[in-house]
Amino acid sequence: MRTDVLVIGAGPAGAVAARVLAKAGARALLVDDIRDTDKVGESLPGAARPLLRDLGLLPWLAQSKPRACVGNVSAWGDDVLRATDFIRDPNGSGWHVDRQRFEASLRDAAQEAGATWRTARLKSVTRDEAGWQVQLSDGALCTRWLIDASGRSGILARKLGVARTRDTPMIALYAIGENRHADERTMVESVEDGWWYCAPLPQGRRIAVLHVEASDASRILHEPHGWLDQLAATRHIRLLCPADASWCPPRGADAGGACLQQWSGDGWLAVGDAALAFDPLSSQGMFNALYTGLRGAQAVMGVLSGQPDELARYSHQLSNVRQTYLRHTQYFYAAEQRWKHRPFWRRRHAEATQMPRSRLG
Ligand SMILES: Cc1cc2nc3c(=O)[nH]c(=O)nc-3n(C[C@H](O)[C@H](O)[C@H](O)COP(=O)(O)OP(=O)(O)OC[C@H]3O[C@@H](n4cnc5c(N)ncnc54)[C@H](O)[C@@H]3O)c2cc1C
């Protein structure tokens, strides 16, 4: 089999890339082995609305039946809860999505545009004069271009030996339970050794997530009621998320920022978390995945139509995103000074910069 572009990973970044490529007339094959049916990350800011509209994805988002996200409320720097109402946001409210349904919708949208979708896993790649020879779990193929949309695993970049810079490590300990509160907002609360957020999910569920140092994460997971004890010790989150037996067992996920040292090369390019992964405090991951899926696909189409400078332009855009992200997260971590001698906060403190937007409002 021969194709123009193989997109590895069908999360938001890969599905958008495949859709954009197919709409531009390329033969695009999208593959994913869909191992993680319980992906974390649910809040899509209203700022994504113009991008989703331009991509023709608003009806596909609606099809996945998201909940409205009408604002954030946070206790950060002191115990006072401060609200940010999205009613004043020119883009309107955001969404709390069901990840499985949202991603299934995005895959449908890629297929509607003409992309081919297959459940398969990337096993190996080699390059020769005909292009990339790719071994998938269900067979071999030849492709002119590869897009790495494999999320934090960055599987293609790893196989190509491209290094990944990891920021200060952080683990997210998350659990999903029944939503027993009518508040539609995301709540954020900083605590002595990390920070929490909770958000309502579609289908009457709620997610609660504790972000801590890796050493604390393994201790908390190994204690019989470690996560629930931490939840019970919060001032605000526990009011929306009672620390009782209704939660599924907590799971851990890598949540530190990371960045590929090279975003593209001869016949390949990375998008989404594979290229740039964000601390969830930024609430920027899915937006960036959609944006880089679009821009990455446009860059590939540019090169295929004889504009090699498109790759440098793409890298320049990612570099700007990365710099802005670093400034913003440093600013927000610096705003919490109550526990500055604790390892979690000490490692994250850096100089404050201008006021940005994030999960904190
Ligand atoms: C705790 C936490 C909370 C978060 N909260 C938010 C939030 O509220 N809002 C937000 O916008 N973002 C949030 N994020 C980030 C967000 O989830 C990611 O940024 C987003 O999923 C990135 O999309 P992606 O398409 O790049 O990668 P992914 O969604 O990770 O998709 C990558 C895909 O590649 C596939 N894959 C991997 N290896 C292979 C292989 N070898 N072959 C084939 N397929 C493969 C995987 O199965 C996966 O489906 C959060 C992240 C964390 C850790």
The ligand as an ORCA input file, in Angstrom:
! r2SCAN-3c Opt
* xyz 0 1
  C      -3.893     15.650     34.097
  C      -4.095     16.283     32.754
  C      -5.153     17.145     32.570
  C      -5.340     17.759     31.341
  N      -6.385     18.619     31.196
  C      -6.566     19.241     30.031
  C      -7.660     20.125     29.863
  O      -8.491     20.299     30.745
  N      -7.768     20.776     28.672
  C      -6.872     20.574     27.658
  O      -7.012     21.202     26.605
  N      -5.857     19.708     27.778
  C      -5.685     19.036     28.934
  N      -4.666     18.142     29.053
  C      -3.780     17.902     27.904
  C      -4.473     17.156     26.756
  O      -5.089     15.982     27.221
  C      -3.440     16.845     25.675
  O      -2.732     18.018     25.393
  C      -4.075     16.321     24.392
  O      -4.609     15.037     24.596
  C      -3.034     16.250     23.275
  O      -3.625     15.719     22.130
  P      -2.733     14.899     21.089
  O      -3.638     14.585     19.965
  O      -1.476     15.620     20.823
  O      -2.289     13.575     21.869
  P      -3.164     12.432     22.525
  O      -4.535     12.894     22.825
  O      -2.344     11.894     23.641
  O      -3.278     11.342     21.367
  C      -2.166     10.586     20.955
  C      -2.669      9.291     20.355
  O      -1.566      8.571     19.798
  C      -1.809      7.196     19.959
  N      -0.549      6.451     19.850
  C       0.502      6.473     20.697
  N       1.453      5.629     20.261
  C       0.999      5.075     19.112
  C       1.532      4.114     18.191
  N       2.732      3.542     18.365
  N       0.791      3.772     17.105
  C      -0.442      4.317     16.897
  N      -0.987      5.229     17.749
  C      -0.279      5.602     18.840
  C      -2.455      7.090     21.340
  O      -3.235      5.911     21.470
  C      -3.304      8.365     21.388
  O      -4.668      8.145     21.062
  C      -4.453     17.499     30.272
  C      -3.390     16.605     30.441
  C      -3.209     16.002     31.675
  C      -2.058     15.041     31.845
*
